[in-house]
Amino acid sequence: MPLPETRLASANPLSTTVVLTACQHGHRVRSTTAAALVSELIEARDEKKLLRLQKQLASYELLIVDELGFVPLSKTGAELLFEVFSQRYERSSTLVTSNLPFQEWTEVLGSKRLTGALLDRLTHHVHILEMNGDSYRLKQSKRKQKSQPASA
């Protein structure tokens, strides 16, 4: 049996686990960062291939968008990302990771109206997981330092 189509670009352990589990169950999955997705959308728009990319993104049963909020988005980028989420709303599953609370998303998306509409769609019929604590990368680095012998 062929493996389902999957594109993975995630350093987030939770997202990676969700992707692998979805794939093991035969689902078509795409994982990317918000910045990479926006860049891809803008490039597709500039090359007159946006509709094709939007259809492709809509075809995935699960779309994971990591790191929303790490990089502020241009007005165009925010609007294109909103369009992707709107097209998937109540049709397909979307997982978004962010290190920002919802009230700070306006700074990333640049518009209260757009942020409100986006959050309205993203938070309807969802499970919100809030995770607080040390970075897993920081924990890994500390563990690695403890296991290495001290240099002379």
LOGUMAR-389252 format. One record per atom (N, C-alpha, C): residue number from 1; residue in three letters; atom name; x, y, z. Coordinates in steps of 0.05 Angstrom, whole numbers, plus 32768, in hexadecimal, padded with zeros to 4 digits. Layout:
   k   r  a    u    v    w
 NUM ala CA    X    Y    Z
...
// end
This chain:
   k   r  a    u    v    w
   1 met  N 8011 7FE8 8000
   1 met CA 8000 8000 8000
   1 met  C 8012 8019 8000
   2 pro  N 800E 802B 7FED
   2 pro CA 801F 8043 7FEC
   2 pro  C 801A 8055 8005
   3 leu  N 802E 8064 800D
   3 leu CA 802B 8076 8023
   3 leu  C 801C 808F 8019
   4 pro  N 800D 809B 802B
   4 pro CA 7FFE 80B3 8024
   4 pro  C 8011 80CA 801E
   5 glu  N 8008 80DD 800E
   5 glu CA 8019 80F4 8008
   5 glu  C 801E 8104 8022
   6 thr  N 8037 810B 8027
   6 thr CA 803E 811A 803F
   6 thr  C 8054 812C 8039
   7 arg  N 8053 8144 8043
   7 arg CA 8068 8158 8042
   7 arg  C 806C 8162 805E
   8 leu  N 8084 815D 8069
   8 leu CA 8089 8163 8085
   8 leu  C 809F 8178 8087
   9 ala  N 809A 818E 8095
   9 ala CA 80AD 81A2 809B
   9 ala  C 80A8 81AD 80B7
  10 ser  N 80AE 819C 80CA
  10 ser CA 80A7 81A4 80E6
  10 ser  C 80BD 819C 80F9
  11 ala  N 80C4 81AF 810A
  11 ala CA 80D7 81A8 8120
  11 ala  C 80C8 81A6 813A
  12 asn  N 80AE 81A9 8139
  12 asn CA 809D 81A8 8150
  12 asn  C 8096 818A 8156
  13 pro  N 809E 8180 816D
  13 pro CA 8099 8163 8173
  13 pro  C 807C 815C 8172
  14 leu  N 806A 816D 817C
  14 leu CA 804E 8167 817B
  14 leu  C 8044 8165 815E
  15 ser  N 804B 8178 814E
  15 ser CA 8043 8178 8132
  15 ser  C 804D 8160 8124
  16 thr  N 8066 8159 8129
  16 thr CA 8073 8142 811C
  16 thr  C 8064 8128 8124
  17 thr  N 805D 8126 813D
  17 thr CA 804E 810E 8146
  17 thr  C 8033 810D 8139
  18 val  N 8025 8123 8136
  18 val CA 800B 8124 8129
  18 val  C 800E 811C 810C
  19 val  N 8022 8127 80FE
  19 val CA 8026 8120 80E2
  19 val  C 802B 8102 80DF
  20 leu  N 803D 80F7 80EF
  20 leu CA 8044 80DB 80EC
  20 leu  C 802C 80C9 80F2
  21 thr  N 801C 80D0 8106
  21 thr CA 8004 80C0 810D
  21 thr  C 7FF0 80C2 80F6
  22 ala  N 7FEC 80DA 80EC
  22 ala CA 7FD8 80DD 80D5
  22 ala  C 7FE1 80CD 80BD
  23 cys  N 7FFB 80CE 80B7
  23 cys CA 8005 80BE 80A0
  23 cys  C 8002 80A1 80A4
  24 gln  N 8007 8097 80BD
  24 gln CA 8004 807B 80C3
  24 gln  C 7FE7 8072 80BF
  25 his  N 7FD5 8085 80C1
  25 his CA 7FB9 807E 80BC
  25 his  C 7FAF 8085 80A0
  26 gly  N 7FC3 808A 808E
  26 gly CA 7FBC 808E 8072
  26 gly  C 7FB2 80A9 8069
  27 his  N 7FB6 80BD 807A
  27 his CA 7FAC 80D8 8073
  27 his  C 7FC1 80E8 8063
  28 arg  N 7FB8 80F9 8051
  28 arg CA 7FC9 810B 8043
  28 arg  C 7FCF 8123 8054
  29 val  N 7FE9 8129 8059
  29 val CA 7FF0 813D 806C
  29 val  C 8005 8150 8060
  30 arg  N 8003 8169 8068
  30 arg CA 8018 817D 8060
  30 arg  C 801F 818C 8079
  31 ser  N 8039 818F 807F
  31 ser CA 8042 819E 8096
  31 ser  C 8056 81B2 808C
  32 thr  N 8053 81CB 8095
  32 thr CA 8065 81E0 808D
  32 thr  C 8065 81F6 80A3
  33 thr  N 8078 8209 80A0
  33 thr CA 8077 8220 80B2
  33 thr  C 8065 8235 80A6
  34 ala  N 805B 8247 80B7
  34 ala CA 804A 825D 80AC
  34 ala  C 805A 826E 8099
  35 ala  N 8073 8274 809F
  35 ala CA 8083 8285 808E
  35 ala  C 8088 8278 8073
  36 ala  N 808E 825E 8073
  36 ala CA 8092 824F 805A
  36 ala  C 8079 824E 8049
  37 leu  N 8062 8249 8056
  37 leu CA 8049 8248 8048
  37 leu  C 8042 8262 803B
  38 val  N 8045 8278 804A
  38 val CA 803F 8292 803F
  38 val  C 8052 8299 8028
  39 ser  N 806B 8292 802A
  39 ser CA 807E 8297 8014
  39 ser  C 8075 8287 7FFB
  40 glu  N 806D 826E 7FFF
  40 glu CA 8063 825D 7FE9
  40 glu  C 804A 8269 7FDC
  41 leu  N 8038 8273 7FED
  41 leu CA 801F 827F 7FE3
  41 leu  C 8025 8298 7FD2
  42 ile  N 8037 82A9 7FDC
  42 ile CA 803D 82C1 7FCE
  42 ile  C 804B 82BB 7FB3
  43 glu  N 805D 82A8 7FB4
  43 glu CA 806B 82A0 7F9B
  43 glu  C 8057 8294 7F87
  44 ala  N 8044 8284 7F90
  44 ala CA 8030 8278 7F7F
  44 ala  C 801E 828E 7F73
  45 arg  N 8017 82A2 7F83
  45 arg CA 8007 82B8 7F79
  45 arg  C 8016 82C8 7F64
  46 asp  N 8030 82CD 7F69
  46 asp CA 8040 82DC 7F55
  46 asp  C 8044 82CD 7F3B
  47 glu  N 8044 82B2 7F3D
  47 glu CA 8047 82A1 7F25
  47 glu  C 802D 8299 7F19
  48 lys  N 8017 82A5 7F23
  48 lys CA 7FFC 829E 7F19
  48 lys  C 7FF5 8281 7F1D
  49 lys  N 7FFE 8275 7F34
  49 lys CA 7FF9 825A 7F3A
  49 lys  C 7FEB 8257 7F55
  50 leu  N 7FE0 826D 7F5F
  50 leu CA 7FD4 826D 7F7A
  50 leu  C 7FBD 825A 7F7C
  51 leu  N 7FAB 825A 7F69
  51 leu CA 7F93 8248 7F6A
  51 leu  C 7F9B 822B 7F6C
  52 arg  N 7FB0 8223 7F5D
  52 arg CA 7FB9 8208 7F5D
  52 arg  C 7FC4 8201 7F79
  53 leu  N 7FD4 8212 7F85
  53 leu CA 7FDF 820D 7F9F
  53 leu  C 7FC8 820C 7FB4
  54 gln  N 7FB5 821E 7FB2
  54 gln CA 7F9F 821E 7FC5
  54 gln  C 7F8F 8203 7FC3
  55 lys  N 7F8B 81F9 7FAB
  55 lys CA 7F7D 81E0 7FA8
  55 lys  C 7F8D 81C9 7FB4
  56 gln  N 7FA8 81CA 7FAF
  56 gln CA 7FB9 81B6 7FBB
  56 gln  C 7FB8 81B6 7FD9
  57 leu  N 7FB9 81CE 7FE5
  57 leu CA 7FB8 81D0 8002
  57 leu  C 7F9D 81C7 800D
  58 ala  N 7F88 81CC 7FFE
  58 ala CA 7F6E 81C4 8007
  58 ala  C 7F6A 81A5 8005
  59 ser  N 7F7B 8198 7FF5
  59 ser CA 7F78 817B 7FF2
  59 ser  C 7F84 816B 8008
  60 tyr  N 7F95 8177 8018
  60 tyr CA 7FA1 8169 802F
  60 tyr  C 7F8C 8165 8044
  61 glu  N 7F8B 814D 8050
  61 glu CA 7F78 8148 8065
  61 glu  C 7F81 8156 807F
  62 leu  N 7F9B 815A 8082
  62 leu CA 7FA6 8168 8099
  62 leu  C 7FBB 817C 8090
  63 leu  N 7FB9 8195 8097
  63 leu CA 7FCD 81A9 8091
  63 leu  C 7FD7 81B3 80AC
  64 ile  N 7FF2 81B1 80B0
  64 ile CA 7FFE 81BA 80C9
  64 ile  C 800E 81D3 80C2
  65 val  N 8008 81E9 80D0
  65 val CA 8017 8202 80CC
  65 val  C 8025 8209 80E6
  66 asp  N 803F 8205 80E6
  66 asp CA 804F 8209 80FE
  66 asp  C 8059 8226 80FF
  67 glu  N 805E 822F 8117
  67 glu CA 806D 8247 811D
  67 glu  C 805F 8261 8114
  68 leu  N 8044 8261 8115
  68 leu CA 8036 827A 810F
  68 leu  C 803D 828E 8124
  69 gly  N 8047 82A4 811C
  69 gly CA 804E 82B9 812F
  69 gly  C 806C 82BD 8132
  70 phe  N 807C 82AB 8127
  70 phe CA 8099 82AF 8129
  70 phe  C 80A2 82C5 8117
  71 val  N 8095 82C8 8100
  71 val CA 809C 82DD 80ED
  71 val  C 8083 82EC 80E6
  72 pro  N 8083 8307 80E9
  72 pro CA 806B 8317 80E1
  72 pro  C 8066 8314 80C3
  73 leu  N 804D 8313 80BC
  73 leu CA 8046 830F 80A0
  73 leu  C 803E 832A 8093
  74 ser  N 8044 832B 8079
  74 ser CA 803B 8342 806A
  74 ser  C 801D 8342 8068
  75 lys  N 8011 8358 8061
  75 lys CA 7FF4 8359 805E
  75 lys  C 7FEA 8344 804A
  76 thr  N 7FF9 8343 8033
  76 thr CA 7FF2 832F 801F
  76 thr  C 7FF5 8313 8029
  77 gly  N 800B 830E 8037
  77 gly CA 8010 82F3 8042
  77 gly  C 7FFB 82EB 8056
  78 ala  N 7FF3 82FD 8067
  78 ala CA 7FDE 82F7 807B
  78 ala  C 7FC3 82F1 806D
  79 glu  N 7FBD 8300 8058
  79 glu CA 7FA4 82FC 804A
  79 glu  C 7FA4 82E1 803B
  80 leu  N 7FBB 82DA 8030
  80 leu CA 7FBD 82C0 8022
  80 leu  C 7FBB 82A9 8036
  81 leu  N 7FC7 82AC 804D
  81 leu CA 7FC6 8297 8061
  81 leu  C 7FA9 8294 806B
  82 phe  N 7F9C 82AB 8070
  82 phe CA 7F80 82AB 8078
  82 phe  C 7F6F 829C 8063
  83 glu  N 7F74 82A0 804A
  83 glu CA 7F65 8293 8035
  83 glu  C 7F68 8275 8036
  84 val  N 7F81 826B 803B
  84 val CA 7F85 824E 803E
  84 val  C 7F75 8243 8055
  85 phe  N 7F76 8250 806C
  85 phe CA 7F68 8247 8083
  85 phe  C 7F49 8248 807E
  86 ser  N 7F40 825C 8071
  86 ser CA 7F23 825F 806B
  86 ser  C 7F1A 8248 8058
  87 gln  N 7F2B 8242 8044
  87 gln CA 7F23 822D 8031
  87 gln  C 7F22 8211 803F
  88 arg  N 7F32 820E 8054
  88 arg CA 7F33 81F4 8062
  88 arg  C 7F1E 81F3 8078
  89 tyr  N 7F13 8209 8081
  89 tyr CA 7F01 820B 8097
  89 tyr  C 7EE9 81F8 8093
  90 glu  N 7EE5 81E6 80A7
  90 glu CA 7ECF 81D3 80A7
  90 glu  C 7ED1 81BF 8090
  91 arg  N 7EE7 81BD 8082
  91 arg CA 7EEB 81AA 806D
  91 arg  C 7F01 8196 8073
  92 ser  N 7F17 81A0 807E
  92 ser CA 7F2F 8190 8084
  92 ser  C 7F3B 8199 809E
  93 ser  N 7F4C 8189 80A9
  93 ser CA 7F59 818F 80C2
  93 ser  C 7F72 81A0 80BF
  94 thr  N 7F75 81B3 80D1
  94 thr CA 7F8B 81C5 80D0
  94 thr  C 7F96 81C7 80ED
  95 leu  N 7FB0 81C4 80F0
  95 leu CA 7FBD 81C7 810A
  95 leu  C 7FD0 81DF 8108
  96 val  N 7FCE 81F2 811A
  96 val CA 7FDF 8209 811A
  96 val  C 7FEE 820A 8134
  97 thr  N 8009 820E 8133
  97 thr CA 8018 8212 814B
  97 thr  C 8022 822E 814C
  98 ser  N 8023 8239 8164
  98 ser CA 802D 8255 8168
  98 ser  C 8037 8257 8184
  99 asn  N 804B 8269 8188
  99 asn CA 8054 826F 81A3
  99 asn  C 8047 8288 81AE
 100 leu  N 8033 8292 819F
 100 leu CA 8026 82AB 81A7
 100 leu  C 8009 82A5 81B1
 101 pro  N 8000 82B3 81C5
 101 pro CA 7FE4 82B2 81CC
 101 pro  C 7FD3 82C0 81B7
 102 phe  N 7FBA 82B8 81B5
 102 phe CA 7FA9 82C3 819F
 102 phe  C 7FA9 82E1 819E
 103 gln  N 7FA9 82EE 81B6
 103 gln CA 7FA7 830C 81B6
 103 gln  C 7FBF 8319 81A8
 104 glu  N 7FD5 830A 81A4
 104 glu CA 7FEC 8316 8196
 104 glu  C 7FEE 830F 8179
 105 trp  N 7FDB 8300 816E
 105 trp CA 7FDB 82F8 8152
 105 trp  C 7FD7 8311 8140
 106 thr  N 7FCA 8325 8149
 106 thr CA 7FC5 833D 8139
 106 thr  C 7FE0 8349 8131
 107 glu  N 7FF4 8348 8142
 107 glu CA 800F 8353 813C
 107 glu  C 801B 8343 8124
 108 val  N 8015 832A 8122
 108 val CA 8020 8319 810D
 108 val  C 8011 831D 80F3
 109 leu  N 7FF6 831E 80F6
 109 leu CA 7FE5 831F 80DE
 109 leu  C 7FDF 833B 80D5
 110 gly  N 7FE4 834F 80E6
 110 gly CA 7FE2 836B 80DE
 110 gly  C 7FC7 8377 80DD
 111 ser  N 7FB2 8368 80E3
 111 ser CA 7F97 8373 80E2
 111 ser  C 7F85 8366 80F7
 112 lys  N 7F77 8377 8107
 112 lys CA 7F65 836C 811B
 112 lys  C 7F4E 835D 810D
 113 arg  N 7F44 8368 80F7
 113 arg CA 7F2D 835C 80E9
 113 arg  C 7F35 8340 80DE
 114 leu  N 7F4C 833F 80D1
 114 leu CA 7F56 8326 80C6
 114 leu  C 7F5C 8311 80DC
 115 thr  N 7F68 831A 80F1
 115 thr CA 7F6F 8309 8108
 115 thr  C 7F55 82FE 8114
 116 gly  N 7F42 830F 8118
 116 gly CA 7F28 8306 8124
 116 gly  C 7F1B 82F1 8112
 117 ala  N 7F1A 82F6 80F8
 117 ala CA 7F0E 82E3 80E6
 117 ala  C 7F1D 82C9 80E5
 118 leu  N 7F37 82CA 80E6
 118 leu CA 7F48 82B2 80E5
 118 leu  C 7F44 82A2 80FF
 119 leu  N 7F45 82AF 8116
 119 leu CA 7F41 82A1 812F
 119 leu  C 7F25 8295 8131
 120 asp  N 7F12 82A3 8126
 120 asp CA 7EF6 8299 8126
 120 asp  C 7EF5 827E 8118
 121 arg  N 7F03 827B 8102
 121 arg CA 7F03 8262 80F3
 121 arg  C 7F14 824D 8101
 122 leu  N 7F2C 8255 8109
 122 leu CA 7F3F 8242 8115
 122 leu  C 7F35 8237 8130
 123 thr  N 7F26 8247 813F
 123 thr CA 7F1F 823E 815A
 123 thr  C 7F03 8231 815B
 124 his  N 7EF5 822F 8145
 124 his CA 7EDB 8222 8144
 124 his  C 7EE0 8204 8140
 125 his  N 7ED4 81F3 8150
 125 his CA 7ED7 81D6 814F
 125 his  C 7EF4 81CD 8153
 126 val  N 7F02 81D7 8167
 126 val CA 7F1E 81D0 816B
 126 val  C 7F24 81C7 8187
 127 his  N 7F3C 81BC 818A
 127 his CA 7F48 81B7 81A3
 127 his  C 7F60 81CA 81A5
 128 ile  N 7F61 81DA 81B9
 128 ile CA 7F78 81EC 81BD
 128 ile  C 7F8A 81E1 81D3
 129 leu  N 7FA2 81DC 81CC
 129 leu CA 7FB6 81D2 81DF
 129 leu  C 7FC9 81E9 81E6
 130 glu  N 7FCA 81F1 81FF
 130 glu CA 7FDD 8205 8208
 130 glu  C 7FF3 81F6 8217
 131 met  N 800B 81FA 820E
 131 met CA 8022 81ED 821B
 131 met  C 8035 8203 8225
 132 asn  N 803A 8201 823E
 132 asn CA 804C 8214 824A
 132 asn  C 8064 8204 8256
 133 gly  N 807A 8211 8257
 133 gly CA 8092 8203 8262
 133 gly  C 80AA 8209 8252
 134 asp  N 80C0 81FD 825A
 134 asp CA 80D9 8201 824C
 134 asp  C 80D8 81F6 8230
 135 ser  N 80E8 8202 821F
 135 ser CA 80EB 81F8 8203
 135 ser  C 80F7 81DD 8204
 136 tyr  N 80ED 81CB 81F3
 136 tyr CA 80F8 81B0 81F1
 136 tyr  C 8115 81B2 81E6
 137 arg  N 811B 81C6 81D5
 137 arg CA 8136 81C9 81CB
 137 arg  C 8149 81D1 81E1
 138 leu  N 8140 81E2 81F3
 138 leu CA 8150 81EA 820A
 138 leu  C 8155 81D2 821C
 139 lys  N 8140 81C3 8221
 139 lys CA 8144 81AB 8232
 139 lys  C 8158 8197 8225
 140 gln  N 8156 8194 820B
 140 gln CA 8169 8182 81FD
 140 gln  C 8186 818C 8200
 141 ser  N 8189 81A6 81FC
 141 ser CA 81A4 81B1 81FE
 141 ser  C 81AF 81AE 821A
 142 lys  N 819F 81B2 822F
 142 lys CA 81A8 81AF 824A
 142 lys  C 81AF 8192 8250
 143 arg  N 819F 817F 8246
 143 arg CA 81A5 8163 824A
 143 arg  C 81BF 815B 823C
 144 lys  N 81C3 8166 8224
 144 lys CA 81DB 8160 8215
 144 lys  C 81F4 816B 8224
 145 gln  N 81F2 8183 822F
 145 gln CA 8208 818F 823D
 145 gln  C 820F 817E 8256
 146 lys  N 81FB 8174 8264
 146 lys CA 8200 8164 827C
 146 lys  C 820D 814A 8275
 147 ser  N 8207 813E 825E
 147 ser CA 8212 8124 8257
 147 ser  C 822E 8126 824B
 148 gln  N 8237 813E 8243
 148 gln CA 8252 8141 8238
 148 gln  C 8265 8146 824F
 149 pro  N 827D 8138 824D
 149 pro CA 8291 813E 8262
 149 pro  C 829C 815A 8260
 150 ala  N 82A3 8165 8277
 150 ala CA 82AE 8180 8277
 150 ala  C 82C9 8180 826A
 151 ser  N 82CE 8194 8259
 151 ser CA 82E8 8196 824B
 151 ser  C 82FC 81A4 825D
 152 ala  N 8315 819C 8259
 152 ala CA 832B 81A6 826A
 152 ala  C 8333 81C2 8262
// end
